[in-house]
Amino acid sequence: MSEDQNYPIYQCITIDSASSSDLDDAFSIRKNNEGWTVRCCIADISTIDVGSNLERSARQNVHTVYSGANILKPMIPDESVVSRISLTPRNTLIPVLGVTFKLNPNAEECIDLKVERARLRHLGRYTQKGAATAIKNGQSELSDELRDALTLAIRLMRQRMAALGLDSRNDVYIDESGIFRDLKISDPDTAGYIIVQEIMIATNSLVASWCLDKCIPILFRNHIPKNYDDEAFIAELKIIPAARMHEMGKAFISATCQGHMALQAPSYSWFTSPLRRYVDMVNQHNIMAYLDGHRHFPYTGGEDMRRLAEEIESRLGAINKKVSEGYKLRMQRFVARSLKAGMDFSRVEDGVLIRVIKAASTDGTLDQAPLGLMDECRKRLLTRNTSLSLLSTAIEYGNRDWHHLVFEILARFPEHAVSLLSALAMSSELIASVEFRSTDMTNLTQELVVRTKSGLTVSKIATGSNKALAKQRSAILALIEIYQVELSESDQEEIGINKILTDPVSKASDNEPGQKEISINACLEDPSNGNYKGKVLEYCVKAKIAPPHVSSTMEQLATSTRHYVTAEFVFLGCVIIAKGEASKLRDAERQAFKEIFLKIKSATLKQNIPA
């Protein structure tokens, strides 16, 4: 019996495009009363020796270059090697890097993590649409697992988006082309994409922390403010207003861990695509060496790893610049052709339509743009799963006709108004920040304060039969004023926007389907699973107060790592400062939030605050 036959077997599935031949990640999800068990299989590239011709080629290419679904230039030039390592159904029982972790029922913290050599038993391969179909019709043997995976992925995504200040009840995600979209599970391309994205982000973050604990030298993916480039700087994880994300620097590869603020990860790197990214290949070689008990790592740390990070960053920049310049040139030619009469826009991607609208608006030819352009945009926008980027472009760059089109959409789907403002806050040249405030304890009156980058403050107060409707109305009123939309009474009647603004009855819901209300009393019950953070955040939501501001730092010792967490919380006019210290970040965070929880509970009982 060969050594690899003793490895544990992971039963997993893959989700990727039908044409993909370089499948390098697979997963399985199991849900029970104790939480979620996630297993990931990552293609084992340790058979590609460091210093071999293939490894040197991968180092030179840095990553696989794609054009849509097609590969322009593979990172690993030998197709036979990629085919042998790829996690396709024909390669069942192939050796892999196995990662198993458990998340608590709220998916807010990792309970356990194991990284090991394993083997893959391939249970099924799905395309994006195939995964959505299996979830919807429930006829596949793996439908329940895919449905659980989607539920977990949405929870993880909402936690990340909430950290950016986005309303979790108005789900927004960023698709592969960088376009903001409303999350509508009915979209056949959405479910599989969200599942893979969130599970791999979680895996990358947890394995990075594990490597730090084990003192394994790896390359990190950092994201810190622009005004910091010192390698000693550690990012403070806190709520970053979505409108300020453009002030952040670009993510970069480094030999030191500085945190990833956009993903709210204290440590982050790339592991899950070793067939397509050289960073993943480097990191996996060192992990495999550790698992095999070797004393020396194939890629040494310290100064050598720092130089390697600089080399990769330099090559990535050169490749991305070349690809970007080529794409821009092709787009310029296409836009020029598209503004001529007779252009068929039905097969054009949303991102390209956006470029056409911007170009026509910039040169003043939008009034003369082909009728087919607006007709196609109306067709796409009048769907529930519309592109928020296309919608925001129409209101930001459009003329009177385009503004009327936007509010025709909002009249039909008023829930888009809040998501549209969030998307504009992240990308608009006009809006600086968006803030919703409840002006009464019932939440039926909402004040929306929008600040523009020119210094103008727009405040709108609206009421509704529930909180969601009040927010939608205030968002619509703010959009009308900010973009100086001309809507006469007859226009409002024709479009139907007046009904949204005045009708006392609405189907808008403030909760997710099946979501139960959480009382303040319930929030102050001691958590059986030790999740004090979840209890504190629930209390803040119910009490309508700002959550604690959390910062973390890390100290790398000779044989261990120490994490320090500080949480500042304003409660009853006082500032509570709680601290935690532990070898693991989650334990340090738990200490800080437990201290806050106990102080909230004590003060609430003493002052007899009504629940």
N, C-alpha and C positions, 0 to 999 in steps of 0.2 A: 504494500500500500504506500503510495507516494505521500510526501509530507502534506501537500495541499488537500488531500482527501480527509485530513483530520480537522480541517477548518469548519466552523459552523456554516450552515446553509441559510441564506436569506431568501425568502420568497417575495419577489418584487415585480412591479410592473413599470413600464416606461411610457412616457407621453412625449411625442416629438412629431415633426412633420413626416409625411409618408416617404419623402425623398431622402431623408437623413440616413447616412451610412455610418456616422460617427456618434453613436449613442454612448454617452459616458456617465449618465446618472440614471438610477432607478430607485423606486421607493415602495414602501408599504405603510399603511396606517391602521392601527387597531385602537378602538375606543372602548373604555369601560368606565365603571363608576370612579375609579381611581385617577382617571385622566386619559392621556393619549400616549400611545407607544409608536414612535416613528423609527423606521429603519431605512437607511439609505445605502445603496451600493454604488460605489464609484469605480470606474474602469481602472484596472491595475496596469500602470505603465512602467512598473519596476523592472520589467524584462528589457526595456530600452536602457541600455547601460549608459551611465554618465560618461561623457567623452567620446561616445560612439558617433558615427557619421549621422545617424538619425537624430541623436540628441543635439548635435551641433547645428543641424538644419532647423530643428525646432527652436533653438535659441536664436538663430538668425531671423526666422520668420516671426517669432514672438506669439502670434495667434493666427487662427484661421480667418481669412477675409471672405466675407459673404457679400453677395449681391442679391437681395431678396432671399429666396430659398436655395439659391445656387451658390456653390463654392467657387470663388474666384481663385483663391490660392490656399491650399491646406497647410496647416502648421507642420504636420508630419507628412512628408511627400510620398511615403511608401503606402499605397492603398492596401496591400496585402497585410501589413502590420495593423493598420487601423481596423480592417475587417476582422482580424483575429482577436483584437482586444475589445471591440465594440460590443455593447450589451444588447445584442439582438437575440431574438428567440432561438436562433440556431446555435448560439453560444451558451446555452443553459449549462449550469454547473461550472462556469468560468470563474477563476479566482478574481476577487475584487477587494477593494478596501471597504470594510463594513463599518458603518456608524449607526449606533442605536442610542436613542435618547427618549426620555419620558417627560411629558409636560403635565402639569397639574390640570384639574378640570377646567380652569379658566384660561389655560394656555399662557399663563403669565410668567412662569418660571420653570426652569429645567430641574427635574427631580434627580435624574441619573444620566450618565453619558458613558458610553463604551465605544472605543475605537479599536478595531482589530482586523486581522486578515480574515477573509471569509470567502464563500462561494455563492454564486447567484443561481437560483432556480427561477427562470423567467416564467411568470404567470400569464403575461399578456402584453401586447404592444398596442398603444392607442395613439391616434392622431388627436389634435385639438378637438375637432368636430366629433370624432369617435368617442372621446371621453365625455363630452357634453351629452351626446345621444344616450350613452350608457347610464349616466346619472338621471336623465329625464325619464327614460322608459322603464328603467329598473329590471330589464330582462337579462342583462349580463350577469355572469356569476360574480363579477367583481363590482357590480353597481353599488352595493352597500359600502364597500371600502372606498370607492371613488367619491361617494357622497360624504363620507366621514372626512376624507382628505380635503374636500372643498370646504366643509364647515370649519375645519381647523385652519385652512389657509385664509379664509375670510377673517377669522378672529385675529390671526397674526397680522394681517394687512391692516385691520382697523387699529390695532395697537400702534403700529408704525405711523399711520396717518394721523392718529390722535396726538402723537408726539410732535407732529408738525403743525398742530393747531387746527386741523381739519375736522369738521363735524362727522363723527363716525356713522351717523344715521343717514348721511348723504354720501354714500361710498364713491370714491374716486380712485381710479388706478391709472397707471401710466403704461401704455401698450409698448410693443417692441419698437415702434417708430417714434417713441417719445411723446405721443399724443395723449392728453388727458381725456379719460372717458368715464362716464357713469358706469358703475358696476351693475350690469344686468345679466344675471345668470342665464337668461334665455338666449343670449348671444352665443352661437355655437363655438366661437373662437375664444371665449372668455374663460370658461371653467378650467380647462386644461392649462392655460397660460398662468392663471392665478395659482393653481396648485403647485406647479413646478417652481414658479418664482418664489413663493413664500417658504416652501419646504427647503429649497436650496439656500435661501438667505439665512434661515435659522440654522441649517447645518454648517454653513461657512462661519457663522458667528461663534457657535458652540465649539467647533473644532479649533478655531483660533485661540479661544480661551484655554482649551485643553492643552494645546502646544505650549502656551505660556506656563501653565502649571508644571508641565513635564520638562521645561527648559529645552524644547526642540527648536532649533533656529529655523525660522520660516520668513517668507516675504509677506508683509501685511498690506492691506488696502485701507488707507486712511482718508478721512475727510474732515478737515478742520477749517477754521476761519481764514480768510485771505491774509490777514495781517499777522499770521503766525507761520513761520517756517522753521523755527527752532526744533530740532529733533527731540528735545526734552519736553516740549509742550504736550500735555495730555488733554484731549478734548473733554469738556464738561458736558455730560449728557443732560439736556434739559429741553423743555418745550421750546422749539424754534418756530416763531411765526412763519407760516408758509410764505408770506409776502417777502420775507427776508432771505429766503433760500438762495436767491440770485447773488446775495452778498457773500456767500460761502465760496471758498476756493474749490477747485476741481479735485476730485478724488485722485489719489496717486499711490504708487507702489513704494514701499519703504522697508528697510530692514528692522525698523523699530515700530512698536505699537503705539499709536497716538489716538485711536478711537475713530469711529465712523459716525459723525453726528446725524447725517441724513437718514441713516438706518437705525439710529439710536442704539448702536452696538459699541460697548466698551472696547471690544477687540473684533477685528474682522479681517478675513483674507479670502483667497480663492482656493478651493480644493476640488469642486464638483465637476470641472470640465477639463481634465488633464489631456484629452485628445485634441482640445481646441485652444488651450491657453498654456503658455510656457510657465507662467507663475504657478499654476496648479501642478504641473509636472515637477517643478523644483520642490514644492512643498510636500508632494506625495513621496518623493524619493527619500526625504529626510524622515518622514513619518514611518515609512516601511523599515528604514534602518533602525529606528528606535524599537519598533515592534519585534524586529528580528534579534534584538539584543546587541547590536553593534555599538562599539565605543566611539567610533568616528562617523561623522555624517558626510554623505557625498558632497553636499554643499555646506561648507563651513560657515559659521556665523561671523560676527564682528565686521572687520573692515572688508573682507571678501564679499560678504552678503550685501554690505552697503554699496560697493562698486557694482555688483550684479543688479541691484535695484535701479541704480542710475542708468546702467546700460539698457535695461528693459524699458524704462521710462523714455529714454531717448529714441529707441526704435519704435515704440508705440506712437510717440508724437509724430515721427516722420511718416509712418504708415497711415495714421489717421489723417494727417494733413494731405497726403497724396490722394486718399480715397475721397476726402471732403472736397478737394478742388475738382476732382473728376465729376463728382455728383453735382456740384454747383454748376459746372459748365453744361452738363446734360440738362439740368433743370432750367437754366437760362434759355437754352434752345427750345425746350418744350414749351415754356411759358410764352415765348415769342410766337410760336406756332399756334398755341391754344387760344390766344386772343383774337385770332382770325375767325371769321364766320365758318360754320360747318364742322366745328370740332366736336367729336363725340367724347363726352366726359364720363360715360357710364362705367368704364373700366379703370378710371383714374383713382388712385388712392387719396384718402382724405388729406394727407400731408402735402400732396402735390396741388390739390385744389386750394389749400390754404396759401401756397406760394403764388398761385395765379391771382387770387383775390388781393393779396398784399401788393403784388406788382402792378395790377390794374389800378388800385387805389393810389399808389405812390405816384404813378405817372398821369393820373387824372383821367384814365380811360375806362373806369368801372361803369360809367353810364353807357358806354358803347360796347361793353363786353357782350359776347354772344349770349343769346337768351338761354341757350343750353346750359350755361354755367349756373345761373340762378335756379333753373328748373331742376338740375341735378342736385344742387345743394338743398333745395326745398325737399326733394324726395328723401334725401338722407337724413335731414334734420327732423323731419316729421315721423321719426321712429323713436321708440322709447329709449333705445340704446344708441342715441346720437353721440357724435364726437363732441366733447366739450371744447376742444381746441378749434374745431370748425365753427361752433356756435360763438365762441369768444372772438374769433377772427371776424365773423360777420358783423358783430356789434361794434368792434373796435375800429375796423377799417371800412365798414360799409357806409353807403349813403342812406337816404330816406327809405328807399325800397327795401334795402337789406335790413334796416332797423325794424321795419314793419314785419319782415319775415321772422326776425328773432322773437318778437313778441307774439307772433302767431304761434311759434313753437311753445313759448312759455304759457300761453293761454291753454294749450292742450296738455302740456306737461309742466305744471307750475313747480314741481319738485326740482326741476333743472335750475331754477333761479339761484338757489343757495349754492349748488355745486358750481354753477357758472361764475359766481362771485369768488369762490375759492380758487378756481382755475385762473381767473383774471389776476388775483392777488399774487399768484406765483409766476405769471408770465407777462402781465400787462405793463406797458410803459406809462400807464396813467395811475393805476391804483397801488397804494403803498401798503395798506392794511385793512382788514375787515374784522369787526368785532360785534358779536351779538350779546345783548344784555337783556335779562328778564327784569321787567319793571314792576311785577307783582308776584306774590307767592304762588299764584295758580299757573304762572307761565303763559297765560293767555294774552299777555301784552309783551311785545318784543321791541326793543330799541336796537336799531342797526346803526353803527357808527363806521363810516368808511372814510379813510384819510387818503388823499391823493398825493402823488409825489410832488405836486406843485405847492402843497401846503394847505389845500382846501379840505375842509371837514364837512361831510354830508351826514346828517343825522335824520333817520326816518323811524317813526313809531307806528306800529300796526298791531291790530288785535285780530283774533281768530277764535274759532271754536276749539282749537287746540294749539299747542306750541308750534307744531310743524307748519300749520297754515299761517300763523302770525309771522314766522320767520320768512316764509315764502313771499308774503305780501310786502314786508319791509324790504326784502331784496329786490323785488320788482320795482317798487317806488324809487329805490336808490339808483337802480340801473337807468331808469327814465331820466332822472336828474343829472347823473354823472355824464351820460353820453348825449344829453340834450336831445332826447328823442321827441319828435313832433308827432303827437297822437291827439287828434281832435276827438270830440265825443263820438262822431260817426265812425272814425277809425277804430276807437276802442270797442264800439258796438260790433263793428264788422269783424274785427279780429277776435273778440270774445274776452279781452283782457279785463274789461270792466266787471264781468261776472266774478272773476277770481278775486278782484279787489273788494267787492261789495257783498257777495253772496254769503249769508250767515251760515250756510250748511256746507260742509266739505267732508270728503272721504280721507283727507290727509291724515296720516297716523304719526304719532310721536314716538312709537315704539316699533321694534322689529316684530314680525308675525310670531305670535306665541310668547313674546317676551313678557315676563311678569314684573309688576312694580316692586321695587325694593324699598321697604320702609327704613327710616332712620334707626328704629329699634333693632331691626335685623342687622344693620350695618355694625352695630355695637356689640353683637354677640361674638364671643371668642371664636376664632376660626379653628375648626378641627384639624385642618391641614397645614396650619401655620402660615397661611397666606394673609399676613397683616397688610401688605401693600394693597391687595384687592379690597379689603375692608375699608381702608382709608380712602381709596379712590371712589368707592361706592358712596361713602359718606359725603365726600365733596360734591359728587354729582347730585345727590339728594338734597343736600343743604345749600346747593347753589353757591359754593365758594371755590376759590382757586385751589388747585391741588398743590402739594408741596413741590418746591423747587429742589431738584436733586442734582448733585454733582459728585463725581467720583474721580479718584486718582489711584494710581497703581505704583507699587515699589517692587522692582525686580531684585530679589536677593540672590545669593549664590546658589542656593538649592531650592528656593521656593519663591512664591509671589504673595504679596500682601495687598489687599484691596481696601481702600478707605472711602466710605460714603458719608456725605453730609446732606441732610435734608432740612430745608428751612420752610416753615409752615406758619402762615398768619392765621390765628384763631382767637376769636373773641377780643380782638384788638391787641393781642400779644404775639410776639414772634417766638415760635418754638423751634429750637435748633437741636436736632437729633443726629447722633453719629453712630456709625458701625464700622467694625474692623474685623476682617477674616481673610483666610487664604483664598476663599471663593467669593466672587462679586455678589452672588445671590444671597450668601449668608450675611455679608456685611450690610446689604440692602435690607434684609429681613430684620436685622437688629435695629436699624434706624426707624423703619416703619412700625415696628412693635412699640418702640418708645413713644412715637407720635400717637398710635392707636390708644395706648394706655392713658396718655394725657388727655386725649379727646374724651374718652369714656369717663375719666375721673371728673373733668370739668363739667361735662354734660350732666352727670348725676348730681354734682354739688349745686349747680345753678338751676336744676330742674328745667332744662331746656325742653320744650314740647317736641314730641316726635311726630 
